[in-house]
Amino acid sequence: MRLVRPLFLGALLAGAFYWFTTHHPGANPAADVISRPTHVELSEAAGPEKLDSEEQNNIDVYHRVIPSVVNITSKMMAYDFFYGSVPEEGQGSGFIIDKAGHILTNYHVVGESSQLEVTLHNKKTYKATVIGRDRAHDLAVIQIKAPEVVPAVLGESKNLQVGQKVFAIGNPFGLTGTMTRGIISSLRPIRSPEGAFIDEAIQTDAAINPGNSGGPLLNSHGEVIGINSMIATGGSNQSAGIGFAIPINTAKAVLNDLITLGTVRRPSLGIVSLPIGPELAQELGLPADYGILIVRAVQGGAADRAGLHGGNERAYLGATPIMVGGDLIVAIDGDPIGDQQDLANAMNKHRAGDSVSVTVYRGRKKMAVQVTLGEARDRA
């Protein structure tokens, strides 16, 4: 009995202490720390945020151009070893170029797809028809039948400058209606992964990602100066600040053929030529140490019709016989021509039927000859 009584008293005191510390007002330490005001006061702006002139121009360009930019979904059948033919789907961008609903985009966006769908900025979707493909320039034209489409304004890419501000609008990773901005980082020739050579490609640090392909690159006035085409990523498959666009002048040079013929009539001088360097020029006694020497003017070709001369004297380049004594081409439309790549670049700026000024040396005499370009078959 003596042992039970102290235990009982101890339990009673412990219970009383617990009740007092948990139920007595002010006994909860947390309640003393937290203070809850009756209302919250915030510092708020006096009115709507004012935009500076640069911000306002960004917004104006976006609203002006976004109705012309479209999302392109392509579907094609691919073969799988286990499942046979299976559909594959890809996405890209494009922009409307006329009231007839023609849309300019990249060839690699369209490819050889069996089915195309175009979604406009207003979320309406239309089936599209491929009008023309130009794999060599990575360009394609498709068409939709939609009412009251809004064409983009095509600008000029001839006199672009490094440092010039640009905007890119498209659908990166399927995120429709996205605009990024940057500058022209460089103007350089490049070759795409598909093998298309782009002369004077526009390099930009404006963020370009998968899905932007085919969308417009714009100047600060909202005019299209390029078609966003590819990115250099180092394997990350996303923007690393180096994107490339096809100059709009390259596209304008072939648009008529793409729409009216469905293909591009490649221009040609109709010559067999030999690139000339300083050593060979000295050996042959030529008046210039660069250019391409006309070995043979194809009969009935553009050069032949214009009166340009091929070689008339046999010589040997190592063990290879060549004909020398022909005209030496050193420029086309004022642009220096040093080898066949320069000639190909010059041809890429034109189409069959265009007239160009070809600067040649005939013997020691320098002269300019107007040549109407023919249609390429096997040679430039």
Sequence and secondary structure as in RCSB ss.txt:
>XXXX:A:sequence
MRLVRPLFLGALLAGAFYWFTTHHPGANPAADVISRPTHVELSEAAGPEKLDSEEQNNIDVYHRVIPSVVNITSK
MMAYDFFYGSVPEEGQGSGFIIDKAGHILTNYHVVGESSQLEVTLHNKKTYKATVIGRDRAHDLAVIQIKAPEVV
PAVLGESKNLQVGQKVFAIGNPFGLTGTMTRGIISSLRPIRSPEGAFIDEAIQTDAAINPGNSGGPLLNSHGEVI
GINSMIATGGSNQSAGIGFAIPINTAKAVLNDLITLGTVRRPSLGIVSLPIGPELAQELGLPADYGILIVRAVQG
GAADRAGLHGGNERAYLGATPIMVGGDLIVAIDGDPIGDQQDLANAMNKHRAGDSVSVTVYRGRKKMAVQVTLGE
ARDRA
>XXXX:A:secstr
 TTHHHHHHHHHHHHHHHHHHHHSTT  HHHHH    SS      SSS    HHHHHHHHHHHHHGGGEEEEEEE
EEEEETTTEEEEEEEEEEEEE STT EEEE HHHHTT SEEEEE TTS EEEEEEEEEEGGGTEEEEE   TT  
   B   TT  TT EEEEEE GGG TTEEEEEEEEEEEEEE TTS EEEEEEEE S   TT TT EEE TTS EE
EEEEEE  TTSSS  S EEEEEHHHHHHHHHHHHHTSS   EE  EEEEEE HHHHHHHT SSSSEEEEEEE TT
SHHHHHT     EEEEETTEEEEESS EEEEETTEE  SHHHHHHHHHT  TT EEEEEEEETTEEEEEEEE EE
 SS  
